[in-house]
């Protein structure tokens, strides 16, 4: 499995990258055929003074593509919300396949 972490409009420090890597490694327990995981961390300047932090996760499983986008005031919170939403999507898809 390939994990790609990309940052847009800023350079991520090593603490943020390691946080994302450790949290994303837990996704394997929900589906064993994950081929690629793309994580995008972005700064969104909506009001020119408040910068929202956006986390996008894209996961490819043979035959299925999952995508989640969340925003909040911190990258960790955005990423955690996106990851929880992604886990829910994968669980639902896996249950439909098993039924």
N, C-alpha and C positions, 0 to 999 in steps of 0.2 A: 504494500500500500504506500502511496505517495502522499505526503502531507506538505502542502505549499502554503506558506504564510506570507501575505503581501500587505504592505502598508501604503496608503495613498495620502499624500500631502503632509507626511511627517516620517521620521525615523523612529522605529520602536526600540526601546531599550531591551536589554537581555532578560530583565525580570518579566516583562510583559510577554515576550516570546516564549520563555520557559513555562509561564503560566498557561498559555494557550496550548502548548505541546502536551503538558501533563493532563490537562482537562480533555483534550481531544483524543488522547489514547484510551480513555474509558468508553468511547463509542463502539469499540470492537465487541464488547460484551452483548451488544444489541443486534449486531448483524456481522456474520463472519466473512461475507464476500465483498466488503468495501474495497474498491480499487483505488480511488483518489479522493482526497479531502482538500478543498481549497478554502482558505480562510482569508477574508479581506477585512482589514481594519482601516477605517476612513474617518477623516475629520470633515464634518459638514458645517459650514458657516452659513447658517440660515438668516440670522438677524444681524450679522456683522459684528456682534459683540459676544454672543453665546455660541460656543462651538459644541455641537452634539457629536458624540462618539458613536460611530456606526460599526457594527460587526455583521458580516455576511458569511454564511457557511454554505458551501456547495459540496455535496457528496454524490459520488457516482457508484452505483451498484449495477452490475450487468442487467440491462433492461430497464433500469429506473434511475432517475436523477432527482435529487432533493435539493431545495434551496430555501434558506431562511435569512431574513434581514431584520435586525433589531437595532434600536438606537436608545441611548440614555446619556447621562452625564459622565459616565466612566466606561472605559473599554472593558473592564472586568465584568461589570454588570451587564453591558450589552452582549458580551460574548456568552455569559452564563444563561441569559434569557434565550438567546439564539440556540445554544446547545440543547437546552431543555425542550424547546420547540422542535428541534431536529430529532431528538430521541423519540418524542411523541409521534412524529411522522413515520419514522422507521418502524416503530412498534405497530402502528396501525396497518402499514403496508404488509408487514410480516404476518400479522394475524389474518389479513384477507387472503394471503397466499396459502396459509395453512388450512383455512376453512374450505 
